[in-house]
């Protein structure tokens, strides 16, 4: 039984989360061998996507997965399952969580609203499944994208307030310079997030991004 299973919007989120988990639990030996990718189901070695219900990336596919028997089997057959979503699309039809307004809303409250929505989706698949297995399910809510977490580390300047919009473009500029964009593939995001394998580097990002900090607080309750 793996320690962590990852259910994410995409493969770039999966590898970034894997490195964050390994960095946070760095005293644990070979944790990467104890992490499985459950959603999306994707084999980048031959670029073939598995033909299964809920295969592929994106929040709609993630929601389909969370309602499925496959999700429930995955959750029961791993110690912890981490469910990740970006929130830049939370206001879209079907997601149905009003977009975060930093001028009138606390970020923790917004994260809790997104979490409630994910729980609703899980319970649509089977009533009380989350209630009965909440100790195994960890939510990872990236406001507004996982690139904001990476930008918090790679941008060396101090920020007056956390950056939550335009993070992909800002991260690309920080790493590549003008008029270049990061490739959205596993190997590129592995390279971008590998510094977070060191706890001191992860701590830098945690201090600058409140939604990353919120996720880390959930991990603090876990004993491996």
N, C-alpha and C positions, 0 to 999 in steps of 0.2 A: 504493500500500500504506500503510495507516494505521500509525502508530507503536504505538498501544495499542488493543487490543480489550478490552472489559469483559464478563466473565461473572459475574453476581452473583445474589443471591437476589431482589432487587427493584429497581424504578426509583429508589427513594430511596437505595439503596446506590450505584447507578450515578452519580447526580449528585454525591453526596458524594465518591466516589472521583475523579471527573473534577476536582473543585475541588482535592482534595489533590494530585493529579498535577500540575496546573497551578501550584499553589503551590510544590511542591517543585522543579519544573523551571522556575521562573519566568523565568530568562533566555532560555528557548526561546520564540521568537515564535509566537503563535497556536496553541499546543499543542492548544487545545480543538477545532480543526478537524482534528486528527490522532488523535482519539479516537472509536472507534465502539462502539455498544452492541450486543453480540452476544446476550446472554441476561440478562433476558428480552427477547424481541422484542415491543415494545410501542410504539404510536404514541399519545402522550398528546394530540396535537392533535385527534384525533377520537375518542379513548377506545376505539379498536378494537384488540383483540389479534390478532396474526397467527395464522392457523390453520396451525401447523407443529408437527412433533414437538418436544417440549421447550419449547414456548411457554409464557409465564406465569412467575410467580415461585415462590419457596419452595425449600427445599433439595432436595425430591424432584424437582422439575422441573430444578433445576440438575444433579443427578446424572444424570438422563435425558439432558440435553444433553451432559454430559461423556463419555458413552458413544457419542454419535452421530457419524455422518459429518459432520454440520454443524459440530460442534466441531473435528474434525480439519481440515476445510477452512478454518475461521476461523483456527485456530492457524497453519496454513501460509501463509496469505495476509495476515498482519500481522506486524510486527516482534516485538511482545510481546503476550501475552494474559494479563490479570490475572483470576484466579479468586478470588472473594470469597465467604466464608460467615460467618455468625454461629455462635457455639458454644453458645448457650443450649439448642439442641436436639440437641447431639452425642450424648446418651445415648439418643435415640429409636431404635426398631427400624429397621434399615436404614442408619442412620448409624454406630452401633456403636462410638462412642468414649466411654468412661466420662467423666461430667461432671467438669470441673476441680475439684479440691480444693485451695484455696490453703493449707491447713494442712499438707499432706503432699506437695505436688507443685510443682515449678518451672514457671512459666508457659511458658518456652521449650520444655520437654519436652512439655507439653500441646499447644502449637502444632505441634510436630513430629509428634505422634501424629495430629492432625487432618490435617496435610499428607500423611502416609503414607496415610491413608484416601482422600483425594482422588486420590492417585496410583493407588491400587488401582482406583478407579472408572474413571479414564481408561484404564487397562490392560485393564479388562474390555471396553472398546469395541474396542481393538486392542492386542495384546501389543506391548510395547516402544515404543509411541508416545511415552510420556513420556520414556523413556530416550533416545530418539533426538532429542527436541526440548526437552529440559529447559532449554536456554539461552533459549527463547522463552516459557516458562511461569513466571509469577510468582504465588505464592499470597498471598492477603490474608486472614488469619485474625483476625476481630474477636472478642475475648474480653470479654464474651459477646455484644456487639452493637455495630453501628457507632454507635449513640447514645452509647455509652460514650466513644468518641473525640470526639464533639461535646461531650459534657458536660465532658470534660477541659479543653476550651477555654473554654466558656461559664461554668463554675463558677469564680469568681475566688478562692475560698478554697483554701488549701493543704490537701492530703489526706494523712492519715497513711499510707494505703495506697490503691492504685488502686481505683476503683469499677467493679465488673464485674457487678453485679446491680441491677435496678430503674432502669436508666439512661434508658429512655424516659420514665418518670414523673418522674425527677429533672430531665431536660432540659426537659420540658414546664413544670415548676414554675419552673426558672431563667429561662425565656424568657417565660412567660405568667402565672405566679402560680398561686394555689390553684384547684383544681377545673376546670382547663382542660387540654386535651390537644392536642398538635401534630397537625395533619393529616398523614397519611402519604401525601403526594403529592410529585411531583417539584419543584414550585415552592416548597413550604414547606421542603424539605430543601436546595434550592439556596440559599435565603435563609439558612438556618441555617449552611451550610458555606461560604458565600462569604468570611467572614473568613479562612479557611484558604488563600485565594488569595495572601495575603501571607505570605511565608516566616517573618517574625517571629512571626506568630500561630500558624502551624503548629508552630513550635519550642516554643511554650508547651504545646500539647497533647502533643507528643512526649515532653516531659519528665515528663508526668503519667500517661501511659498506656503500659505496657510492650508491649502487643500492637501498638499503633500504631508504637512505636519499632522493634519487630521487623520490621514491614512496610517502614518507611523504610530499614532496614539492607539490605533486599533491593534497594531502588531505588538505593542507593549504588553498586551494582555495574554499573549501567547507564550507558552513554555514548550520548547522543542525537546 
